[in-house]
Amino acid sequence: MTSFADDDEDSARPKSLRLYLPGPVTTDPRVRQAMARDWGVWDAEFRALTERVRKYILKVAGVEQTHGCVLVQGSGSFGVEAMVQTFLPRDGRLLIPVNGKYGERIVSICEKLGRDHVVLHFPQGEAVDPVAVDKALAADTAITHAILVHCETSAGTINPLEEIARIIKARGRKVLIDAVSTFGAFDLDAKRLGYDALATSPNKCFEGVPGCAIVVAPVEVLRGATGNAQSHSLDLADQWSQFEATGQWRFTPPTFVMAALGEALRLHEAEGGSAARLDRYRRNHQALADAMEGQGFVPLVPRAEQAPVVISYRDPADPCFDFGRFYTGLRDLGFMIYPGHLTEIPTFRVACIGALNPQDMRDVADAIRQVCNEMGITDFAPAPLL
Ligand SMILES: *Cc1c(COP(=O)(O)O)cnc(C)c1O
């Protein structure tokens, strides 16, 4: 019988691993180092860290006292689910434009919560159409809120958030935003967008580690949201009141996640904030797109519509292409991509966010070519679309 430890040693693991995932992302060694000690959960030092993080998030959102920042244990989806149930009144009706997996996840959240909703479908890989959103709002006056996934990370599609937010508000409805894969790099100014709530997570553009979710909302919206949530642990209005009153989390906080986030936000500020980070992601995106297209790979979303977050490439048509071998081949070389297909048309995804630079993107493109060559593939063109 093998022990737990033996089992672990058995697994062949490359010495260093870079994550080309749209979350959790590759972290800076200093972020990992920040988790190397214990924290007293209810101690003043940890309370100060929580306070510092909440303040900095608001600064990134472009606001101060007018808004509140609530943190909640869990992954980004916990934040989205908490946002929906806290800010959509029980008798509200939510419009959900869907052009990929994360939009579908919000539909599933509403179904489980029993919240009234209307779904507006768009083809995967295509952006949500603002005109269709406007028509849907005009046609159904019972809709009180609309939610938009800013970057539909499953295909790498960026949705026209600013225009759609303007339309929703012009129709007198409230805006909720899933900005999990964009906040911290893209300009998501709270005053300009005028949202009721925005959800994000530490392990995407902030380059922290997974374990909590972050929600920003105007103070008056937070005050008015009491009693909406049907879950106690995901009630953001309740957690916000507690933060304001005592500076404490209601339940055991993810101390290591917060320690890493504190360091990640220090690095975010030192890099020059969201604008500088987006600039690096743009350079990463360009380096990746140039290298991959130069080798003959074809993206699912045309380059002009790609977000500098993640690119989905069509699988090569060559019958020798085996996704399982492709994935493990890359992993054994120290390059981690998403281990599956998320789109109807077979694609693999390579992310450009995280503590990575343009050279890291050229490195992964080289490794992709090498692994394909080892499978006997030299022509990377996908099958023609019907
Ligand atoms: C990553 C992500 C989420 C949250 O996913 P988790 O796996 O729960 O962290 C939600 N929405 C979008 C758009 C994302 O990219």
The ligand as an SDF file (V2000), in Angstrom:
LIG
                    3D

 15 15  0  0  0  0  0  0  0  0999 V2000
  -13.1820   33.1120  -13.9120 C   0  0  0  0  0  0  0  0  0  0  0  0
  -14.4910   33.6970  -14.1510 C   0  0  0  0  0  0  0  0  0  0  0  0
  -15.5480   33.5710  -13.2270 C   0  0  0  0  0  0  0  0  0  0  0  0
  -15.4000   32.8310  -11.9190 C   0  0  0  0  0  0  0  0  0  0  0  0
  -14.9720   31.5430  -12.0570 O   0  0  0  0  0  0  0  0  0  0  0  0
  -14.4900   30.7320  -10.7750 P   0  0  0  0  0  0  0  0  0  0  0  0
  -14.0410   29.4270  -11.3630 O   0  0  0  0  0  0  0  0  0  0  0  0
  -15.6140   30.5840   -9.8760 O   0  0  0  0  0  0  0  0  0  0  0  0
  -13.3840   31.5240  -10.1640 O   0  0  0  0  0  0  0  0  0  0  0  0
  -16.7300   34.2060  -13.4950 C   0  0  0  0  0  0  0  0  0  0  0  0
  -16.9040   34.9180  -14.6230 N   0  0  0  0  0  0  0  0  0  0  0  0
  -15.9270   35.0610  -15.5330 C   0  0  0  0  0  0  0  0  0  0  0  0
  -16.1840   35.8920  -16.7410 C   0  0  0  0  0  0  0  0  0  0  0  0
  -14.6880   34.4560  -15.3360 C   0  0  0  0  0  0  0  0  0  0  0  0
  -13.7230   34.6030  -16.2590 O   0  0  0  0  0  0  0  0  0  0  0  0
  1  2  1  0
  2  3  1  0
  2 14  2  0
  3  4  1  0
  3 10  2  0
  4  5  1  0
  5  6  1  0
  6  7  2  0
  6  8  1  0
  6  9  1  0
 10 11  1  0
 11 12  2  0
 12 13  1  0
 12 14  1  0
 14 15  1  0
M  END
$$$$
